[in-house]
Amino acid sequence: MNERIREVWIKAAREDSDPDNWDTQEQFIERFAELIVRECIDCAVWVGKSNHNPVEPIHTTHAVKRRIEKHFGVKE
């Protein structure tokens, strides 16, 4: 597992949770997904604010995609 994804996983996990309880697992899954989405939003904002790498509007989607790939260490 990628280190950044592992960090988000750990952040979403709660030590006091019961892994055999479906409600607890569902809460964990929702929290983990929310944190991943927030990380992706942060990547998009980073691209938008990047002064050292100005982005033309037509290339914004590709720049955000590359930033998210780099941030999480994954590719298509």
PDB file of N, CA, C and O in Angstrom:
ATOM      1  N   MET A   1       0.848  -1.171   0.000  1.00  0.00           N
ATOM      2  CA  MET A   1       0.000   0.000   0.000  1.00  0.00           C
ATOM      3  C   MET A   1       0.896   1.238   0.000  1.00  0.00           C
ATOM      4  O   MET A   1       1.899   1.282   0.712  1.00  0.00           O
ATOM      5  N   ASN A   2       0.540   2.224  -0.786  1.00  0.00           N
ATOM      6  CA  ASN A   2       1.268   3.485  -0.840  1.00  0.00           C
ATOM      7  C   ASN A   2       1.299   4.130   0.549  1.00  0.00           C
ATOM      8  O   ASN A   2       0.318   4.059   1.290  1.00  0.00           O
ATOM      9  N   GLU A   3       2.414   4.751   0.898  1.00  0.00           N
ATOM     10  CA  GLU A   3       2.582   5.330   2.230  1.00  0.00           C
ATOM     11  C   GLU A   3       1.528   6.394   2.546  1.00  0.00           C
ATOM     12  O   GLU A   3       1.017   6.439   3.665  1.00  0.00           O
ATOM     13  N   ARG A   4       1.202   7.243   1.579  1.00  0.00           N
ATOM     14  CA  ARG A   4       0.205   8.294   1.827  1.00  0.00           C
ATOM     15  C   ARG A   4      -1.174   7.681   2.063  1.00  0.00           C
ATOM     16  O   ARG A   4      -1.909   8.127   2.944  1.00  0.00           O
ATOM     17  N   ILE A   5      -1.525   6.670   1.285  1.00  0.00           N
ATOM     18  CA  ILE A   5      -2.804   5.996   1.475  1.00  0.00           C
ATOM     19  C   ILE A   5      -2.826   5.311   2.845  1.00  0.00           C
ATOM     20  O   ILE A   5      -3.848   5.325   3.532  1.00  0.00           O
ATOM     21  N   ARG A   6      -1.712   4.719   3.234  1.00  0.00           N
ATOM     22  CA  ARG A   6      -1.603   4.092   4.552  1.00  0.00           C
ATOM     23  C   ARG A   6      -1.825   5.127   5.659  1.00  0.00           C
ATOM     24  O   ARG A   6      -2.512   4.843   6.640  1.00  0.00           O
ATOM     25  N   GLU A   7      -1.251   6.317   5.510  1.00  0.00           N
ATOM     26  CA  GLU A   7      -1.430   7.373   6.503  1.00  0.00           C
ATOM     27  C   GLU A   7      -2.901   7.781   6.611  1.00  0.00           C
ATOM     28  O   GLU A   7      -3.413   7.987   7.711  1.00  0.00           O
ATOM     29  N   VAL A   8      -3.575   7.897   5.465  1.00  0.00           N
ATOM     30  CA  VAL A   8      -4.999   8.248   5.480  1.00  0.00           C
ATOM     31  C   VAL A   8      -5.805   7.111   6.112  1.00  0.00           C
ATOM     32  O   VAL A   8      -6.747   7.365   6.862  1.00  0.00           O
ATOM     33  N   TRP A   9      -5.442   5.867   5.815  1.00  0.00           N
ATOM     34  CA  TRP A   9      -6.114   4.701   6.391  1.00  0.00           C
ATOM     35  C   TRP A   9      -6.016   4.737   7.919  1.00  0.00           C
ATOM     36  O   TRP A   9      -7.008   4.547   8.622  1.00  0.00           O
ATOM     37  N   ILE A  10      -4.812   4.982   8.412  1.00  0.00           N
ATOM     38  CA  ILE A  10      -4.588   5.027   9.859  1.00  0.00           C
ATOM     39  C   ILE A  10      -5.382   6.177  10.484  1.00  0.00           C
ATOM     40  O   ILE A  10      -5.961   6.031  11.561  1.00  0.00           O
ATOM     41  N   LYS A  11      -5.401   7.308   9.804  1.00  0.00           N
ATOM     42  CA  LYS A  11      -6.154   8.460  10.314  1.00  0.00           C
ATOM     43  C   LYS A  11      -7.638   8.133  10.410  1.00  0.00           C
ATOM     44  O   LYS A  11      -8.308   8.566  11.348  1.00  0.00           O
ATOM     45  N   ALA A  12      -8.153   7.381   9.457  1.00  0.00           N
ATOM     46  CA  ALA A  12      -9.576   7.034   9.445  1.00  0.00           C
ATOM     47  C   ALA A  12      -9.920   5.975  10.492  1.00  0.00           C
ATOM     48  O   ALA A  12     -11.045   5.924  10.989  1.00  0.00           O
ATOM     49  N   ALA A  13      -8.947   5.138  10.818  1.00  0.00           N
ATOM     50  CA  ALA A  13      -9.198   4.048  11.770  1.00  0.00           C
ATOM     51  C   ALA A  13      -9.296   4.590  13.194  1.00  0.00           C
ATOM     52  O   ALA A  13      -8.644   5.570  13.555  1.00  0.00           O
ATOM     53  N   ARG A  14     -10.108   3.939  13.969  1.00  0.00           N
ATOM     54  CA  ARG A  14     -10.233   4.296  15.387  1.00  0.00           C
ATOM     55  C   ARG A  14      -9.834   3.091  16.219  1.00  0.00           C
ATOM     56  O   ARG A  14     -10.294   1.975  15.977  1.00  0.00           O
ATOM     57  N   GLU A  15      -8.971   3.326  17.205  1.00  0.00           N
ATOM     58  CA  GLU A  15      -8.485   2.224  18.038  1.00  0.00           C
ATOM     59  C   GLU A  15      -9.595   1.568  18.844  1.00  0.00           C
ATOM     60  O   GLU A  15      -9.529   0.378  19.152  1.00  0.00           O
ATOM     61  N   ASP A  16     -10.618   2.350  19.184  1.00  0.00           N
ATOM     62  CA  ASP A  16     -11.680   1.815  20.027  1.00  0.00           C
ATOM     63  C   ASP A  16     -12.796   1.154  19.224  1.00  0.00           C
ATOM     64  O   ASP A  16     -13.847   0.827  19.776  1.00  0.00           O
ATOM     65  N   SER A  17     -12.579   0.959  17.949  1.00  0.00           N
ATOM     66  CA  SER A  17     -13.636   0.396  17.111  1.00  0.00           C
ATOM     67  C   SER A  17     -13.649  -1.127  17.193  1.00  0.00           C
ATOM     68  O   SER A  17     -12.633  -1.758  17.486  1.00  0.00           O
ATOM     69  N   ASP A  18     -14.799  -1.691  16.934  1.00  0.00           N
ATOM     70  CA  ASP A  18     -14.982  -3.139  16.912  1.00  0.00           C
ATOM     71  C   ASP A  18     -14.995  -3.583  15.452  1.00  0.00           C
ATOM     72  O   ASP A  18     -15.979  -3.338  14.755  1.00  0.00           O
ATOM     73  N   PRO A  19     -13.924  -4.234  14.964  1.00  0.00           N
ATOM     74  CA  PRO A  19     -13.844  -4.608  13.552  1.00  0.00           C
ATOM     75  C   PRO A  19     -14.916  -5.596  13.114  1.00  0.00           C
ATOM     76  O   PRO A  19     -15.161  -5.751  11.918  1.00  0.00           O
ATOM     77  N   ASP A  20     -15.562  -6.272  14.075  1.00  0.00           N
ATOM     78  CA  ASP A  20     -16.608  -7.237  13.726  1.00  0.00           C
ATOM     79  C   ASP A  20     -17.992  -6.599  13.631  1.00  0.00           C
ATOM     80  O   ASP A  20     -18.957  -7.258  13.244  1.00  0.00           O
ATOM     81  N   ASN A  21     -18.085  -5.333  13.981  1.00  0.00           N
ATOM     82  CA  ASN A  21     -19.357  -4.618  13.953  1.00  0.00           C
ATOM     83  C   ASN A  21     -19.512  -3.919  12.609  1.00  0.00           C
ATOM     84  O   ASN A  21     -18.681  -3.084  12.251  1.00  0.00           O
ATOM     85  N   TRP A  22     -20.573  -4.251  11.852  1.00  0.00           N
ATOM     86  CA  TRP A  22     -20.754  -3.679  10.511  1.00  0.00           C
ATOM     87  C   TRP A  22     -20.902  -2.164  10.558  1.00  0.00           C
ATOM     88  O   TRP A  22     -20.368  -1.474   9.689  1.00  0.00           O
ATOM     89  N   ASP A  23     -21.612  -1.627  11.549  1.00  0.00           N
ATOM     90  CA  ASP A  23     -21.776  -0.176  11.643  1.00  0.00           C
ATOM     91  C   ASP A  23     -20.424   0.515  11.787  1.00  0.00           C
ATOM     92  O   ASP A  23     -20.184   1.554  11.171  1.00  0.00           O
ATOM     93  N   THR A  24     -19.549  -0.056  12.593  1.00  0.00           N
ATOM     94  CA  THR A  24     -18.206   0.507  12.771  1.00  0.00           C
ATOM     95  C   THR A  24     -17.430   0.437  11.461  1.00  0.00           C
ATOM     96  O   THR A  24     -16.755   1.397  11.091  1.00  0.00           O
ATOM     97  N   GLN A  25     -17.518  -0.678  10.762  1.00  0.00           N
ATOM     98  CA  GLN A  25     -16.819  -0.820   9.484  1.00  0.00           C
ATOM     99  C   GLN A  25     -17.349   0.179   8.465  1.00  0.00           C
ATOM    100  O   GLN A  25     -16.576   0.779   7.718  1.00  0.00           O
ATOM    101  N   GLU A  26     -18.659   0.356   8.435  1.00  0.00           N
ATOM    102  CA  GLU A  26     -19.269   1.299   7.501  1.00  0.00           C
ATOM    103  C   GLU A  26     -18.816   2.724   7.815  1.00  0.00           C
ATOM    104  O   GLU A  26     -18.533   3.495   6.899  1.00  0.00           O
ATOM    105  N   GLN A  27     -18.744   3.078   9.080  1.00  0.00           N
ATOM    106  CA  GLN A  27     -18.263   4.398   9.479  1.00  0.00           C
ATOM    107  C   GLN A  27     -16.815   4.594   9.050  1.00  0.00           C
ATOM    108  O   GLN A  27     -16.438   5.664   8.571  1.00  0.00           O
ATOM    109  N   PHE A  28     -15.998   3.542   9.229  1.00  0.00           N
ATOM    110  CA  PHE A  28     -14.605   3.619   8.815  1.00  0.00           C
ATOM    111  C   PHE A  28     -14.494   3.838   7.305  1.00  0.00           C
ATOM    112  O   PHE A  28     -13.737   4.697   6.855  1.00  0.00           O
ATOM    113  N   ILE A  29     -15.241   3.070   6.534  1.00  0.00           N
ATOM    114  CA  ILE A  29     -15.198   3.183   5.074  1.00  0.00           C
ATOM    115  C   ILE A  29     -15.601   4.589   4.639  1.00  0.00           C
ATOM    116  O   ILE A  29     -14.956   5.179   3.772  1.00  0.00           O
ATOM    117  N   GLU A  30     -16.659   5.125   5.235  1.00  0.00           N
ATOM    118  CA  GLU A  30     -17.101   6.476   4.899  1.00  0.00           C
ATOM    119  C   GLU A  30     -16.035   7.504   5.250  1.00  0.00           C
ATOM    120  O   GLU A  30     -15.767   8.411   4.462  1.00  0.00           O
ATOM    121  N   ARG A  31     -15.429   7.374   6.415  1.00  0.00           N
ATOM    122  CA  ARG A  31     -14.382   8.321   6.848  1.00  0.00           C
ATOM    123  C   ARG A  31     -13.167   8.212   5.937  1.00  0.00           C
ATOM    124  O   ARG A  31     -12.606   9.231   5.534  1.00  0.00           O
ATOM    125  N   PHE A  32     -12.755   7.002   5.611  1.00  0.00           N
ATOM    126  CA  PHE A  32     -11.607   6.797   4.732  1.00  0.00           C
ATOM    127  C   PHE A  32     -11.861   7.432   3.362  1.00  0.00           C
ATOM    128  O   PHE A  32     -10.999   8.132   2.830  1.00  0.00           O
ATOM    129  N   ALA A  33     -13.043   7.186   2.793  1.00  0.00           N
ATOM    130  CA  ALA A  33     -13.381   7.768   1.488  1.00  0.00           C
ATOM    131  C   ALA A  33     -13.402   9.292   1.568  1.00  0.00           C
ATOM    132  O   ALA A  33     -12.914   9.965   0.660  1.00  0.00           O
ATOM    133  N   GLU A  34     -13.958   9.836   2.634  1.00  0.00           N
ATOM    134  CA  GLU A  34     -14.003  11.296   2.795  1.00  0.00           C
ATOM    135  C   GLU A  34     -12.586  11.882   2.853  1.00  0.00           C
ATOM    136  O   GLU A  34     -12.313  12.910   2.233  1.00  0.00           O
ATOM    137  N   LEU A  35     -11.701  11.236   3.587  1.00  0.00           N
ATOM    138  CA  LEU A  35     -10.324  11.725   3.682  1.00  0.00           C
ATOM    139  C   LEU A  35      -9.610  11.653   2.332  1.00  0.00           C
ATOM    140  O   LEU A  35      -8.852  12.560   1.991  1.00  0.00           O
ATOM    141  N   ILE A  36      -9.840  10.595   1.566  1.00  0.00           N
ATOM    142  CA  ILE A  36      -9.241  10.485   0.233  1.00  0.00           C
ATOM    143  C   ILE A  36      -9.737  11.619  -0.659  1.00  0.00           C
ATOM    144  O   ILE A  36      -8.946  12.243  -1.368  1.00  0.00           O
ATOM    145  N   VAL A  37     -11.035  11.888  -0.629  1.00  0.00           N
ATOM    146  CA  VAL A  37     -11.600  12.974  -1.437  1.00  0.00           C
ATOM    147  C   VAL A  37     -10.995  14.307  -1.016  1.00  0.00           C
ATOM    148  O   VAL A  37     -10.652  15.127  -1.867  1.00  0.00           O
ATOM    149  N   ARG A  38     -10.862  14.530   0.283  1.00  0.00           N
ATOM    150  CA  ARG A  38     -10.256  15.784   0.754  1.00  0.00           C
ATOM    151  C   ARG A  38      -8.815  15.922   0.271  1.00  0.00           C
ATOM    152  O   ARG A  38      -8.387  17.014  -0.104  1.00  0.00           O
ATOM    153  N   GLU A  39      -8.063  14.817   0.277  1.00  0.00           N
ATOM    154  CA  GLU A  39      -6.689  14.839  -0.237  1.00  0.00           C
ATOM    155  C   GLU A  39      -6.680  15.223  -1.722  1.00  0.00           C
ATOM    156  O   GLU A  39      -5.829  15.997  -2.161  1.00  0.00           O
ATOM    157  N   CYS A  40      -7.627  14.682  -2.487  1.00  0.00           N
ATOM    158  CA  CYS A  40      -7.715  15.006  -3.911  1.00  0.00           C
ATOM    159  C   CYS A  40      -8.054  16.479  -4.113  1.00  0.00           C
ATOM    160  O   CYS A  40      -7.497  17.133  -4.995  1.00  0.00           O
ATOM    161  N   ILE A  41      -8.961  16.997  -3.302  1.00  0.00           N
ATOM    162  CA  ILE A  41      -9.294  18.419  -3.381  1.00  0.00           C
ATOM    163  C   ILE A  41      -8.059  19.254  -3.064  1.00  0.00           C
ATOM    164  O   ILE A  41      -7.799  20.250  -3.739  1.00  0.00           O
ATOM    165  N   ASP A  42      -7.299  18.862  -2.052  1.00  0.00           N
ATOM    166  CA  ASP A  42      -6.067  19.585  -1.712  1.00  0.00           C
ATOM    167  C   ASP A  42      -5.085  19.568  -2.872  1.00  0.00           C
ATOM    168  O   ASP A  42      -4.403  20.563  -3.121  1.00  0.00           O
ATOM    169  N   CYS A  43      -5.004  18.444  -3.585  1.00  0.00           N
ATOM    170  CA  CYS A  43      -4.127  18.363  -4.763  1.00  0.00           C
ATOM    171  C   CYS A  43      -4.590  19.348  -5.835  1.00  0.00           C
ATOM    172  O   CYS A  43      -3.767  20.030  -6.444  1.00  0.00           O
ATOM    173  N   ALA A  44      -5.882  19.424  -6.065  1.00  0.00           N
ATOM    174  CA  ALA A  44      -6.421  20.345  -7.070  1.00  0.00           C
ATOM    175  C   ALA A  44      -6.139  21.789  -6.680  1.00  0.00           C
ATOM    176  O   ALA A  44      -5.761  22.601  -7.524  1.00  0.00           O
ATOM    177  N   VAL A  45      -6.319  22.107  -5.413  1.00  0.00           N
ATOM    178  CA  VAL A  45      -6.046  23.466  -4.931  1.00  0.00           C
ATOM    179  C   VAL A  45      -4.563  23.778  -5.087  1.00  0.00           C
ATOM    180  O   VAL A  45      -4.202  24.888  -5.480  1.00  0.00           O
ATOM    181  N   TRP A  46      -3.701  22.811  -4.781  1.00  0.00           N
ATOM    182  CA  TRP A  46      -2.254  23.008  -4.921  1.00  0.00           C
ATOM    183  C   TRP A  46      -1.911  23.379  -6.357  1.00  0.00           C
ATOM    184  O   TRP A  46      -1.120  24.293  -6.593  1.00  0.00           O
ATOM    185  N   VAL A  47      -2.504  22.674  -7.319  1.00  0.00           N
ATOM    186  CA  VAL A  47      -2.244  22.975  -8.733  1.00  0.00           C
ATOM    187  C   VAL A  47      -2.730  24.383  -9.051  1.00  0.00           C
ATOM    188  O   VAL A  47      -2.051  25.128  -9.757  1.00  0.00           O
ATOM    189  N   GLY A  48      -3.889  24.750  -8.542  1.00  0.00           N
ATOM    190  CA  GLY A  48      -4.437  26.072  -8.797  1.00  0.00           C
ATOM    191  C   GLY A  48      -3.608  27.195  -8.210  1.00  0.00           C
ATOM    192  O   GLY A  48      -3.582  28.296  -8.759  1.00  0.00           O
ATOM    193  N   LYS A  49      -2.928  26.933  -7.100  1.00  0.00           N
ATOM    194  CA  LYS A  49      -2.139  27.960  -6.423  1.00  0.00           C
ATOM    195  C   LYS A  49      -0.657  27.911  -6.785  1.00  0.00           C
ATOM    196  O   LYS A  49       0.116  28.768  -6.356  1.00  0.00           O
ATOM    197  N   SER A  50      -0.265  26.927  -7.564  1.00  0.00           N
ATOM    198  CA  SER A  50       1.143  26.721  -7.878  1.00  0.00           C
ATOM    199  C   SER A  50       1.704  27.893  -8.672  1.00  0.00           C
ATOM    200  O   SER A  50       1.304  28.125  -9.812  1.00  0.00           O
ATOM    201  N   ASN A  51       2.625  28.628  -8.072  1.00  0.00           N
ATOM    202  CA  ASN A  51       3.262  29.768  -8.737  1.00  0.00           C
ATOM    203  C   ASN A  51       4.437  29.336  -9.603  1.00  0.00           C
ATOM    204  O   ASN A  51       4.752  29.991 -10.597  1.00  0.00           O
ATOM    205  N   HIS A  52       5.079  28.251  -9.235  1.00  0.00           N
ATOM    206  CA  HIS A  52       6.249  27.810  -9.984  1.00  0.00           C
ATOM    207  C   HIS A  52       5.881  27.001 -11.224  1.00  0.00           C
ATOM    208  O   HIS A  52       6.750  26.686 -12.036  1.00  0.00           O
ATOM    209  N   ASN A  53       4.626  26.670 -11.375  1.00  0.00           N
ATOM    210  CA  ASN A  53       4.193  25.886 -12.521  1.00  0.00           C
ATOM    211  C   ASN A  53       2.839  26.406 -13.012  1.00  0.00           C
ATOM    212  O   ASN A  53       1.814  25.746 -12.838  1.00  0.00           O
ATOM    213  N   PRO A  54       2.842  27.599 -13.631  1.00  0.00           N
ATOM    214  CA  PRO A  54       1.553  28.138 -14.075  1.00  0.00           C
ATOM    215  C   PRO A  54       0.869  27.183 -15.054  1.00  0.00           C
ATOM    216  O   PRO A  54       1.519  26.574 -15.903  1.00  0.00           O
ATOM    217  N   VAL A  55      -0.431  27.066 -14.922  1.00  0.00           N
ATOM    218  CA  VAL A  55      -1.197  26.104 -15.713  1.00  0.00           C
ATOM    219  C   VAL A  55      -2.185  26.843 -16.600  1.00  0.00           C
ATOM    220  O   VAL A  55      -2.965  27.669 -16.127  1.00  0.00           O
ATOM    221  N   GLU A  56      -2.145  26.539 -17.880  1.00  0.00           N
ATOM    222  CA  GLU A  56      -3.150  27.068 -18.798  1.00  0.00           C
ATOM    223  C   GLU A  56      -4.463  26.352 -18.514  1.00  0.00           C
ATOM    224  O   GLU A  56      -4.444  25.165 -18.187  1.00  0.00           O
ATOM    225  N   PRO A  57      -5.605  27.032 -18.628  1.00  0.00           N
ATOM    226  CA  PRO A  57      -6.888  26.378 -18.318  1.00  0.00           C
ATOM    227  C   PRO A  57      -7.107  25.073 -19.062  1.00  0.00           C
ATOM    228  O   PRO A  57      -7.690  24.141 -18.508  1.00  0.00           O
ATOM    229  N   ILE A  58      -6.654  24.987 -20.301  1.00  0.00           N
ATOM    230  CA  ILE A  58      -6.879  23.767 -21.090  1.00  0.00           C
ATOM    231  C   ILE A  58      -6.107  22.574 -20.523  1.00  0.00           C
ATOM    232  O   ILE A  58      -6.469  21.423 -20.763  1.00  0.00           O
ATOM    233  N   HIS A  59      -5.049  22.855 -19.776  1.00  0.00           N
ATOM    234  CA  HIS A  59      -4.216  21.783 -19.231  1.00  0.00           C
ATOM    235  C   HIS A  59      -4.505  21.492 -17.758  1.00  0.00           C
ATOM    236  O   HIS A  59      -3.863  20.631 -17.157  1.00  0.00           O
ATOM    237  N   THR A  60      -5.451  22.195 -17.187  1.00  0.00           N
ATOM    238  CA  THR A  60      -5.725  22.060 -15.757  1.00  0.00           C
ATOM    239  C   THR A  60      -6.085  20.631 -15.369  1.00  0.00           C
ATOM    240  O   THR A  60      -5.571  20.115 -14.376  1.00  0.00           O
ATOM    241  N   THR A  61      -6.948  19.992 -16.128  1.00  0.00           N
ATOM    242  CA  THR A  61      -7.363  18.629 -15.802  1.00  0.00           C
ATOM    243  C   THR A  61      -6.168  17.689 -15.759  1.00  0.00           C
ATOM    244  O   THR A  61      -6.050  16.873 -14.845  1.00  0.00           O
ATOM    245  N   HIS A  62      -5.290  17.799 -16.737  1.00  0.00           N
ATOM    246  CA  HIS A  62      -4.107  16.931 -16.767  1.00  0.00           C
ATOM    247  C   HIS A  62      -3.158  17.253 -15.611  1.00  0.00           C
ATOM    248  O   HIS A  62      -2.537  16.353 -15.046  1.00  0.00           O
ATOM    249  N   ALA A  63      -3.047  18.527 -15.265  1.00  0.00           N
ATOM    250  CA  ALA A  63      -2.176  18.914 -14.153  1.00  0.00           C
ATOM    251  C   ALA A  63      -2.702  18.366 -12.833  1.00  0.00           C
ATOM    252  O   ALA A  63      -1.926  17.880 -12.011  1.00  0.00           O
ATOM    253  N   VAL A  64      -4.007  18.440 -12.625  1.00  0.00           N
ATOM    254  CA  VAL A  64      -4.606  17.909 -11.403  1.00  0.00           C
ATOM    255  C   VAL A  64      -4.433  16.397 -11.363  1.00  0.00           C
ATOM    256  O   VAL A  64      -4.084  15.841 -10.322  1.00  0.00           O
ATOM    257  N   LYS A  65      -4.672  15.730 -12.480  1.00  0.00           N
ATOM    258  CA  LYS A  65      -4.499  14.277 -12.563  1.00  0.00           C
ATOM    259  C   LYS A  65      -3.068  13.886 -12.188  1.00  0.00           C
ATOM    260  O   LYS A  65      -2.859  12.975 -11.387  1.00  0.00           O
ATOM    261  N   ARG A  66      -2.087  14.576 -12.768  1.00  0.00           N
ATOM    262  CA  ARG A  66      -0.685  14.276 -12.471  1.00  0.00           C
ATOM    263  C   ARG A  66      -0.367  14.529 -11.002  1.00  0.00           C
ATOM    264  O   ARG A  66       0.374  13.759 -10.390  1.00  0.00           O
ATOM    265  N   ARG A  67      -0.918  15.597 -10.428  1.00  0.00           N
ATOM    266  CA  ARG A  67      -0.663  15.917  -9.019  1.00  0.00           C
ATOM    267  C   ARG A  67      -1.241  14.841  -8.105  1.00  0.00           C
ATOM    268  O   ARG A  67      -0.591  14.431  -7.143  1.00  0.00           O
ATOM    269  N   ILE A  68      -2.444  14.387  -8.395  1.00  0.00           N
ATOM    270  CA  ILE A  68      -3.068  13.339  -7.583  1.00  0.00           C
ATOM    271  C   ILE A  68      -2.276  12.042  -7.707  1.00  0.00           C
ATOM    272  O   ILE A  68      -2.035  11.365  -6.708  1.00  0.00           O
ATOM    273  N   GLU A  69      -1.873  11.695  -8.915  1.00  0.00           N
ATOM    274  CA  GLU A  69      -1.049  10.496  -9.114  1.00  0.00           C
ATOM    275  C   GLU A  69       0.237  10.590  -8.299  1.00  0.00           C
ATOM    276  O   GLU A  69       0.626   9.631  -7.633  1.00  0.00           O
ATOM    277  N   LYS A  70       0.890  11.738  -8.353  1.00  0.00           N
ATOM    278  CA  LYS A  70       2.147  11.921  -7.624  1.00  0.00           C
ATOM    279  C   LYS A  70       1.910  11.866  -6.120  1.00  0.00           C
ATOM    280  O   LYS A  70       2.680  11.237  -5.395  1.00  0.00           O
ATOM    281  N   HIS A  71       0.855  12.516  -5.647  1.00  0.00           N
ATOM    282  CA  HIS A  71       0.555  12.586  -4.227  1.00  0.00           C
ATOM    283  C   HIS A  71       0.308  11.213  -3.641  1.00  0.00           C
ATOM    284  O   HIS A  71       0.786  10.917  -2.546  1.00  0.00           O
ATOM    285  N   PHE A  72      -0.440  10.353  -4.358  1.00  0.00           N
ATOM    286  CA  PHE A  72      -0.766   9.026  -3.865  1.00  0.00           C
ATOM    287  C   PHE A  72       0.152   7.939  -4.411  1.00  0.00           C
ATOM    288  O   PHE A  72       0.063   6.782  -4.001  1.00  0.00           O
ATOM    289  N   GLY A  73       1.030   8.314  -5.333  1.00  0.00           N
ATOM    290  CA  GLY A  73       1.972   7.329  -5.875  1.00  0.00           C
ATOM    291  C   GLY A  73       1.316   6.266  -6.725  1.00  0.00           C
ATOM    292  O   GLY A  73       1.751   5.115  -6.723  1.00  0.00           O
ATOM    293  N   VAL A  74       0.274   6.632  -7.454  1.00  0.00           N
ATOM    294  CA  VAL A  74      -0.423   5.676  -8.322  1.00  0.00           C
ATOM    295  C   VAL A  74      -0.525   6.233  -9.731  1.00  0.00           C
ATOM    296  O   VAL A  74      -0.436   7.441  -9.946  1.00  0.00           O
ATOM    297  N   LYS A  75      -0.710   5.347 -10.671  1.00  0.00           N
ATOM    298  CA  LYS A  75      -0.938   5.713 -12.072  1.00  0.00           C
ATOM    299  C   LYS A  75      -2.100   4.892 -12.590  1.00  0.00           C
ATOM    300  O   LYS A  75      -2.488   3.889 -11.991  1.00  0.00           O
ATOM    301  N   GLU A  76      -2.647   5.329 -13.708  1.00  0.00           N
ATOM    302  CA  GLU A  76      -3.776   4.594 -14.327  1.00  0.00           C
ATOM    303  C   GLU A  76      -3.373   3.175 -14.644  1.00  0.00           C
ATOM    304  O   GLU A  76      -4.181   2.406 -15.165  1.00  0.00           O
TER     305      GLU A  76
END
